[in-house]
Amino acid sequence: AMAFLRGFLENLRSTRLEPEPHKVLEVKPDEYALCNILAREDSLVLYQYAVSTPESAESGSYDVVLHKDVTRSPHAAFSLLRTKDQVAAEVSFVQLRDKLPLLLECVPDLLSKDLVQEVVLLVRNNPSWTLAHLAAHLGLVDCFKNQKVAAQICEPAQDTLATPLHIAVRAQKLNSVQVLMAMDAPLNLTDHNGDTIYHAAAVTTKELIKALSVRPAPTAVINQVNNDGYTPLQLACLTDKPECVRELLKEGADVNSASVNLADRNNSTCLGRDHVEQNGHNFQIEDMKHGGTPLHWAKTTQCLETMIELGCDLDAKNFQGNTALHIMVARGRLACVISLLSHGASVNAVGCDGDTPLHAAVRGDVSLIHALIVFGADVNQPNQKGETARHLAATSKLSKRDSVLYTLHAVGARRCDRDQGCTEGCSPEGSFDGVAPEKPNFFKTSRLYDDLMGASIVKSALGRCQERPPRSRSRVLCLDGGGIRG
């Protein structure tokens, strides 16, 4: 009878060895009555199922089992691993022994087969995680009431250096983040990629960033560059998370930290929560994913002026290499273009493909070209392809091509010195120089320019000049409706 029982149990064990040895199974504790106990840690036991026959005196399979609520009879148990590899069984037991028994102690009523399966999988994929990491990932905040688990909240994982707060943020477990912040989990630790908590939060949701705001963000941390060279604000832009961009700015992220050409990142400029809330709705959401500064994203002159006053770098470039002036020209925002130029933005800044703002302007309204010329645009500056603004205008199929070409020719735009698909308007041997407008229409909308260049604006500009050194030379512009006079 004993031999029959051994044979029956051995057959039962063998049916669970394949094909999913790591699948958690509910088992009966009585099945292990004849097994040897190789190791025990409270409710976690490593069993060896011995087969004693004349043909085989060596061990059969190994089983890692978690016993739940042993005070009850019969009690539940979970088989976590079934294998014939003793080393694999011992490794699994060692990885789980400081986690599962303590987890069972912390949340005995929540420990279901599905939860145990998830924990086992997480431990197998992240063997250096503590129970604090697991609890943070799973949102099991009751675990943090345990002193042993609470003592682990500052411990980084040995392989990735991620803290439980990193894990909670990346898993987007808001309840875990809130509890860890209340427990003073450190904000200044970085993982193996140099990512801070704010790098992790930048690609998630604004709610998680808000949860981090219960403690002031250290300026050096929220603007820190990771090993890939990105700040949290840049990551939020790259992953097209406009809400996270706004929230990071509220928490003190440097307004210039999503640009790519800043030599000095030690001097940070913070917008502050009030300014972001007042102006955030005036940001062009689709432009945020290209990085840059709030100047690149501004939709109105008022928003632009505010961002300039708060210290946004006028010539900072976005991920595409374009300045805010490039963007405003491309979007046809004449008022914003004049505002940027009036504050000293570089009119000949080189952007994507070597294009200057003037290259971008030839595809838009003639008034944009007039404004750039007035502020000193180099009409003969080529881009990386060797194309000047005149070449682009002459080879375009735009309806205003002839008037654009006339405007450029009138201020000295030269023809191409070699043929590169040129037309009569730009080829060395060509003779077409565009068509003059029937009536002078430069700055035809007088009301707009009265608003932009009127006494109140001049008074405001003079006040700013008295408060700080000028960024560049000042210009006096006379607009009488008949063209460029000064």
C-alpha positions as CSV (number, residue, x, y, z in Angstrom):
1,A,0.0,0.0,0.0
2,M,2.9,2.4,0.8
3,A,4.5,1.6,-2.5
4,F,1.3,2.3,-4.3
5,L,0.9,5.7,-2.5
6,R,4.5,6.6,-3.4
7,G,3.8,5.7,-7.0
8,F,0.6,7.7,-7.1
9,L,2.2,10.8,-5.6
10,E,5.2,10.5,-7.9
11,N,2.8,10.4,-10.9
12,L,1.0,13.4,-9.5
13,R,4.2,15.4,-9.2
14,S,5.4,14.5,-12.7
15,T,2.2,15.8,-14.3
16,R,3.1,19.2,-12.9
17,L,6.7,19.4,-14.1
18,E,5.9,20.4,-17.6
19,P,5.1,22.4,-19.5
20,E,4.7,25.4,-17.1
21,P,7.0,24.7,-14.1
22,H,6.6,28.3,-12.9
23,K,2.9,28.5,-13.0
24,V,1.4,28.9,-9.5
25,L,-0.9,26.0,-8.6
26,E,-3.2,25.5,-5.6
27,V,-2.1,22.3,-3.9
28,K,-3.0,20.2,-0.8
29,P,-0.4,20.2,1.9
30,D,-1.0,16.5,2.4
31,E,0.7,15.8,-0.9
32,Y,4.0,16.7,0.7
33,A,3.7,14.3,3.7
34,L,6.4,12.0,2.3
35,C,8.7,14.7,1.0
36,N,12.0,15.8,2.5
37,I,12.2,19.4,3.7
38,L,15.4,20.9,2.3
39,A,14.8,24.5,3.5
40,R,12.2,26.4,5.3
41,E,11.6,30.1,5.9
42,D,8.4,30.5,7.9
43,S,5.6,29.6,5.5
44,L,7.9,29.0,2.5
45,V,9.3,25.5,2.1
46,L,11.6,23.8,-0.4
47,Y,10.5,20.2,-0.7
48,Q,12.4,17.3,-2.2
49,Y,10.2,14.5,-3.4
50,A,12.2,11.3,-2.7
51,V,11.8,8.1,-4.7
52,S,13.2,5.1,-2.9
53,T,13.2,2.1,-5.2
54,P,15.8,-0.6,-5.9
55,E,16.2,0.9,-9.3
56,S,16.7,4.5,-8.2
57,A,17.9,5.7,-4.8
58,E,18.3,9.4,-5.9
59,S,15.9,12.2,-5.5
60,G,13.0,13.0,-7.9
61,S,11.6,16.5,-8.2
62,Y,11.8,19.7,-6.2
63,D,8.9,21.9,-5.2
64,V,8.9,25.4,-3.7
65,V,5.6,25.7,-1.7
66,L,4.0,28.6,0.1
67,H,1.7,27.6,2.9
68,K,-1.1,30.1,3.6
69,D,-2.7,30.4,7.1
70,V,-1.2,27.3,8.6
71,T,-3.4,27.8,11.7
72,R,-6.3,26.4,9.8
73,S,-6.7,22.8,9.1
74,P,-6.8,22.0,6.2
75,H,-5.0,25.1,5.0
76,A,-4.3,26.4,1.5
77,A,-0.9,26.1,-0.2
78,F,0.6,27.2,-3.5
79,S,3.2,25.4,-5.5
80,L,5.4,28.0,-6.9
81,L,8.0,26.0,-8.9
82,R,8.3,22.3,-9.9
83,T,11.6,21.2,-11.3
84,K,14.1,18.4,-11.4
85,D,16.9,20.9,-11.2
86,Q,18.0,21.2,-7.6
87,V,20.0,24.4,-8.2
88,A,17.1,26.1,-9.9
89,A,14.9,25.2,-7.0
90,E,17.3,26.5,-4.4
91,V,17.8,29.8,-6.3
92,S,14.0,30.3,-6.5
93,F,13.7,29.6,-2.8
94,V,16.4,32.1,-1.9
95,Q,14.9,34.8,-4.1
96,L,11.5,34.4,-2.5
97,R,12.3,33.6,1.2
98,D,12.6,37.2,2.3
99,K,9.6,38.4,0.4
100,L,6.7,36.0,0.3
101,P,6.5,35.1,4.0
102,L,6.7,38.8,4.9
103,L,4.1,39.6,2.3
104,L,1.8,37.0,3.7
105,E,2.3,38.6,7.1
106,C,1.5,42.1,5.8
107,V,-1.6,41.3,3.6
108,P,-2.8,37.8,4.5
109,D,-6.3,38.4,3.2
110,L,-5.1,39.7,-0.2
111,L,-2.8,36.8,-1.0
112,S,-4.6,35.0,-3.8
113,K,-3.2,32.6,-6.4
114,D,-3.1,35.4,-9.0
115,L,-1.3,37.8,-6.7
116,V,1.3,35.1,-5.8
117,Q,1.7,34.4,-9.5
118,E,2.4,38.1,-10.2
119,V,4.9,38.3,-7.3
120,V,6.8,35.2,-8.4
121,L,7.0,36.6,-11.9
122,L,8.2,40.0,-10.7
123,V,10.8,38.4,-8.4
124,R,12.1,36.2,-11.2
125,N,12.5,39.2,-13.6
126,N,13.8,41.5,-10.8
127,P,15.7,39.4,-8.3
128,S,17.3,42.3,-6.6
129,W,13.9,44.0,-5.6
130,T,13.0,44.1,-2.0
131,L,9.5,43.7,-0.7
132,A,9.2,47.5,-0.7
133,H,9.8,47.5,-4.5
134,L,7.2,44.8,-5.0
135,A,4.7,46.6,-2.8
136,A,5.3,49.8,-4.6
137,H,4.8,48.2,-8.0
138,L,1.6,46.4,-7.0
139,G,0.1,49.2,-5.0
140,L,0.0,47.1,-1.8
141,V,0.4,50.1,0.5
142,D,-0.5,48.2,3.7
143,C,2.9,46.6,3.4
144,F,4.5,49.9,4.3
145,K,2.9,49.8,7.7
146,N,5.3,46.9,8.5
147,Q,8.6,48.2,10.0
148,K,10.7,45.8,8.0
149,V,9.2,47.0,4.8
150,A,9.3,50.6,5.8
151,A,13.0,50.3,6.5
152,Q,13.5,49.3,2.8
153,I,12.1,52.4,1.1
154,C,15.5,54.0,0.7
155,E,17.2,50.9,-0.6
156,P,17.9,50.9,-4.3
157,A,17.8,47.6,-6.3
158,Q,21.3,46.2,-6.6
159,D,21.2,45.8,-10.4
160,T,19.2,48.9,-11.6
161,L,19.6,51.2,-8.6
162,A,15.9,52.0,-8.8
163,T,14.3,52.9,-5.5
164,P,10.8,51.8,-4.5
165,L,9.6,55.4,-5.5
166,H,11.1,54.9,-9.0
167,I,9.1,51.7,-9.3
168,A,5.9,53.2,-8.0
169,V,6.1,56.1,-10.4
170,R,6.9,53.9,-13.4
171,A,4.1,51.5,-12.5
172,Q,1.8,54.5,-12.2
173,K,0.6,53.4,-8.8
174,L,-0.6,56.7,-7.4
175,N,-1.4,55.3,-4.0
176,S,2.1,53.9,-3.6
177,V,3.6,57.3,-4.6
178,Q,1.5,59.2,-2.1
179,V,2.4,56.8,0.7
180,L,6.1,56.8,-0.1
181,M,6.2,60.6,-0.3
182,A,4.5,60.8,3.1
183,M,7.2,58.5,4.4
184,D,9.9,60.9,3.2
185,A,11.2,58.5,0.4
186,P,14.3,60.2,-1.1
187,L,13.9,62.3,-4.3
188,N,17.6,62.8,-5.1
189,L,18.6,59.2,-5.9
190,T,19.2,58.1,-9.5
191,D,19.1,54.7,-11.1
192,H,21.7,53.1,-13.3
193,N,20.6,55.3,-16.3
194,G,21.0,58.5,-14.2
195,D,17.2,58.9,-14.1
196,T,15.7,60.8,-11.2
197,I,12.2,60.4,-9.9
198,Y,11.2,63.3,-12.2
199,H,12.7,61.5,-15.2
200,A,10.4,58.6,-14.4
201,A,7.4,60.8,-13.8
202,A,7.9,62.9,-16.9
203,V,6.6,60.1,-19.2
204,T,3.6,59.2,-17.1
205,T,0.8,61.5,-16.0
206,K,0.4,64.9,-14.4
207,E,-1.3,63.3,-11.4
208,L,1.9,61.5,-10.5
209,I,3.9,64.7,-10.8
210,K,1.4,66.5,-8.6
211,A,1.8,63.7,-6.1
212,L,5.6,64.4,-6.0
213,S,4.8,68.1,-5.3
214,V,3.9,67.6,-1.7
215,R,7.6,68.2,-1.1
216,P,9.4,71.0,-2.9
217,A,11.4,69.7,-5.9
218,P,15.1,70.3,-5.4
219,T,16.1,72.5,-8.3
220,A,19.2,70.5,-9.2
221,V,17.2,67.3,-9.2
222,I,14.2,68.4,-11.4
223,N,16.7,69.8,-14.0
224,Q,19.2,67.0,-13.8
225,V,20.5,65.4,-17.0
226,N,20.4,61.6,-17.2
227,N,23.0,59.4,-18.9
228,D,21.3,59.9,-22.2
229,G,21.6,63.7,-21.9
230,Y,18.0,64.4,-21.2
231,T,16.3,66.5,-18.6
232,P,12.9,65.5,-17.3
233,L,11.3,68.3,-19.3
234,Q,13.0,67.1,-22.5
235,L,11.7,63.5,-21.9
236,A,8.1,64.9,-21.4
237,C,8.5,66.7,-24.7
238,L,10.0,63.8,-26.5
239,T,7.2,61.5,-25.4
240,D,4.5,64.0,-26.3
241,K,3.2,64.5,-22.8
242,P,2.0,68.2,-22.8
243,E,0.3,67.8,-19.4
244,C,3.5,66.5,-17.9
245,V,5.4,69.4,-19.5
246,R,3.1,72.0,-17.8
247,E,3.2,70.2,-14.5
248,L,7.0,70.0,-14.5
249,L,7.2,73.7,-15.2
250,K,4.9,74.4,-12.3
251,E,7.1,72.3,-10.0
252,G,10.2,74.4,-10.9
253,A,11.7,72.9,-14.1
254,D,14.0,75.3,-15.9
255,V,12.1,76.9,-18.8
256,N,15.1,76.4,-21.0
257,S,15.9,72.8,-20.0
258,A,14.1,71.3,-23.0
259,S,16.3,73.1,-25.5
260,V,19.3,71.5,-27.0
261,N,21.9,74.3,-27.3
262,L,22.4,75.6,-23.8
263,A,26.0,75.7,-22.7
264,D,25.2,76.5,-19.1
265,R,22.6,74.5,-17.4
266,N,23.6,75.6,-13.9
267,N,21.6,78.8,-14.1
268,S,18.0,77.7,-14.0
269,T,15.0,79.9,-14.7
270,C,11.7,78.8,-13.1
271,L,8.3,80.0,-14.3
272,G,6.5,79.0,-11.1
273,R,3.0,77.5,-10.7
274,D,1.0,80.8,-11.0
275,H,2.6,81.8,-14.3
276,V,2.1,78.3,-15.8
277,E,-1.5,78.2,-14.8
278,Q,-2.1,81.7,-16.2
279,N,-0.4,81.0,-19.6
280,G,-0.5,77.2,-20.0
281,H,-3.6,77.3,-22.1
282,N,-1.8,79.6,-24.6
283,F,0.8,76.9,-25.3
284,Q,0.6,75.1,-28.7
285,I,0.3,71.5,-27.5
286,E,1.6,69.9,-30.7
287,D,4.8,72.0,-30.6
288,M,5.7,70.7,-27.1
289,K,6.9,67.3,-28.5
290,H,9.6,69.1,-30.4
291,G,11.1,70.6,-27.2
292,G,12.5,74.1,-27.0
293,T,11.2,76.6,-24.5
294,P,7.7,78.1,-23.8
295,L,8.6,80.7,-26.4
296,H,8.4,77.9,-29.0
297,W,5.0,76.9,-27.8
298,A,3.4,80.3,-27.2
299,K,0.3,81.0,-29.2
300,T,-0.2,84.7,-28.4
301,T,1.9,87.8,-28.1
302,Q,0.9,88.3,-24.5
303,C,2.0,84.8,-23.6
304,L,5.3,85.3,-25.5
305,E,6.0,88.6,-23.7
306,T,5.4,87.0,-20.4
307,M,7.8,84.1,-21.2
308,I,10.5,86.5,-22.3
309,E,10.1,88.5,-19.1
310,L,10.5,85.4,-17.1
311,G,13.8,84.5,-18.7
312,C,13.2,82.2,-21.6
313,D,16.3,82.1,-23.8
314,L,15.4,84.0,-27.0
315,D,17.7,81.9,-29.2
316,A,17.2,78.5,-27.6
317,K,16.7,75.7,-30.1
318,N,14.2,72.8,-30.0
319,F,15.0,69.2,-30.9
320,Q,14.7,70.1,-34.6
321,G,17.3,72.8,-34.2
322,N,14.9,75.7,-34.7
323,T,14.6,78.8,-32.6
324,A,11.3,80.3,-31.4
325,L,11.6,82.8,-34.3
326,H,11.7,80.0,-36.8
327,I,8.5,78.6,-35.3
328,M,6.6,81.9,-35.2
329,V,7.6,82.6,-38.8
330,A,6.5,79.2,-40.0
331,R,3.2,79.6,-38.2
332,G,2.7,83.1,-39.7
333,R,2.4,84.8,-36.4
334,L,3.6,88.3,-37.4
335,A,2.9,90.0,-34.1
336,C,5.0,87.3,-32.3
337,V,7.7,87.6,-34.9
338,I,8.0,91.4,-34.3
339,S,7.9,90.9,-30.5
340,L,10.8,88.4,-30.6
341,L,12.8,90.6,-32.9
342,S,12.2,93.7,-30.8
343,H,13.5,91.8,-27.8
344,G,16.7,90.9,-29.6
345,A,16.1,87.4,-31.0
346,S,18.8,86.5,-33.6
347,V,17.3,87.3,-37.0
348,N,19.8,85.1,-38.8
349,A,19.7,82.1,-36.5
350,V,20.5,78.9,-38.2
351,G,17.9,76.2,-37.8
352,C,16.9,72.8,-39.2
353,D,18.8,72.1,-42.5
354,G,20.6,75.4,-42.1
355,D,17.5,77.4,-42.8
356,T,17.3,80.9,-41.3
357,P,13.9,82.5,-40.4
358,L,14.0,84.2,-43.8
359,H,14.1,80.8,-45.6
360,A,10.9,79.9,-43.7
361,A,9.3,83.3,-44.4
362,V,9.4,82.9,-48.2
363,R,6.8,80.2,-47.8
364,G,4.5,82.6,-46.0
365,D,3.2,86.2,-46.1
366,V,5.3,89.0,-47.6
367,S,4.9,91.0,-44.4
368,L,7.0,88.4,-42.5
369,I,9.8,89.0,-45.0
370,H,9.5,92.8,-44.6
371,A,9.7,92.4,-40.8
372,L,12.8,90.2,-41.0
373,I,14.5,92.5,-43.5
374,V,13.9,95.6,-41.3
375,F,15.6,93.8,-38.4
376,G,18.7,93.0,-40.5
377,A,18.1,89.6,-42.1
378,D,20.9,88.5,-44.4
379,V,19.0,88.0,-47.7
380,N,22.0,86.1,-49.2
381,Q,22.6,83.6,-46.5
382,P,22.5,80.0,-47.9
383,N,21.2,77.0,-46.1
384,Q,22.9,73.6,-46.0
385,K,21.8,72.8,-49.5
386,G,23.3,76.1,-50.7
387,E,19.9,77.6,-51.3
388,T,19.2,81.3,-50.6
389,A,15.8,82.7,-49.8
390,R,15.7,84.1,-53.3
391,H,16.3,80.6,-54.8
392,L,13.5,79.2,-52.7
393,A,11.1,82.0,-53.7
394,A,11.9,81.7,-57.4
395,T,11.5,77.9,-57.5
396,S,8.3,77.8,-55.4
397,K,4.8,77.5,-56.8
398,L,3.2,79.8,-54.3
399,S,0.7,82.4,-55.4
400,K,2.7,85.2,-53.9
401,R,6.0,84.1,-55.4
402,D,6.4,87.1,-57.7
403,S,5.9,89.7,-54.9
404,V,8.2,87.8,-52.6
405,L,10.9,87.7,-55.3
406,Y,10.4,91.4,-56.0
407,T,10.8,92.2,-52.3
408,L,14.0,90.2,-52.0
409,H,15.5,91.7,-55.2
410,A,14.7,95.2,-54.0
411,V,16.9,94.8,-51.0
412,G,19.9,93.2,-52.8
413,A,19.2,89.5,-52.9
414,R,21.6,88.1,-55.4
415,R,21.0,85.5,-58.0
416,C,22.4,82.0,-57.6
417,D,26.1,81.7,-58.6
418,R,25.5,78.3,-60.2
419,D,22.5,76.5,-61.6
420,Q,20.8,74.2,-59.1
421,G,17.5,73.7,-60.6
422,C,17.0,77.4,-60.9
423,T,14.4,79.4,-62.7
424,E,14.4,82.8,-64.4
425,G,14.0,84.4,-61.0
426,C,17.3,83.2,-59.6
427,S,19.5,81.6,-62.3
428,P,22.8,83.5,-63.1
429,E,21.5,84.3,-66.6
430,G,17.9,85.0,-65.7
431,S,16.3,88.4,-66.0
432,F,13.0,88.1,-64.0
433,D,13.1,90.0,-60.7
434,G,9.5,89.6,-59.6
435,V,6.5,91.9,-59.8
436,A,6.0,95.0,-57.8
437,P,2.7,95.3,-55.9
438,E,0.1,97.6,-57.5
439,K,-0.1,99.7,-54.3
440,P,2.3,99.8,-51.4
441,N,0.8,97.5,-48.9
442,F,3.6,97.0,-46.4
443,F,2.1,97.2,-42.9
444,K,-1.3,97.8,-44.5
445,T,-3.1,96.8,-41.3
446,S,-2.3,100.0,-39.4
447,R,-4.3,99.1,-36.3
448,L,-2.1,96.0,-35.7
449,Y,1.1,98.0,-36.0
450,D,-0.3,100.9,-33.9
451,D,-0.8,98.3,-31.2
452,L,2.6,96.8,-31.6
453,M,4.7,99.9,-32.1
454,G,2.6,102.5,-30.4
455,A,3.4,104.8,-27.5
456,S,2.3,102.3,-24.8
457,I,4.6,99.6,-26.2
458,V,7.5,102.0,-26.5
459,K,7.0,103.2,-23.0
460,S,7.0,99.6,-21.7
461,A,10.1,98.8,-23.7
462,L,11.9,101.8,-22.3
463,G,11.0,100.8,-18.8
464,R,12.5,97.4,-19.3
465,C,15.6,98.8,-20.8
466,Q,16.1,100.9,-17.7
467,E,15.8,97.8,-15.5
468,R,18.3,95.6,-17.3
469,P,21.1,95.9,-19.8
470,P,20.0,95.7,-23.4
471,R,20.4,92.4,-25.2
472,S,21.6,93.9,-28.5
473,R,21.5,97.1,-30.5
474,S,18.2,99.0,-30.5
475,R,16.5,99.9,-33.8
476,V,14.1,102.7,-34.6
477,L,11.5,101.8,-37.2
478,C,9.4,104.3,-39.1
479,L,6.2,102.8,-40.6
480,D,4.3,105.2,-42.8
481,G,2.6,102.7,-45.1
482,G,4.8,103.4,-48.1
483,G,7.4,100.8,-47.5
484,I,10.6,100.5,-45.5
485,R,11.8,104.0,-44.7
486,G,14.1,103.5,-41.7
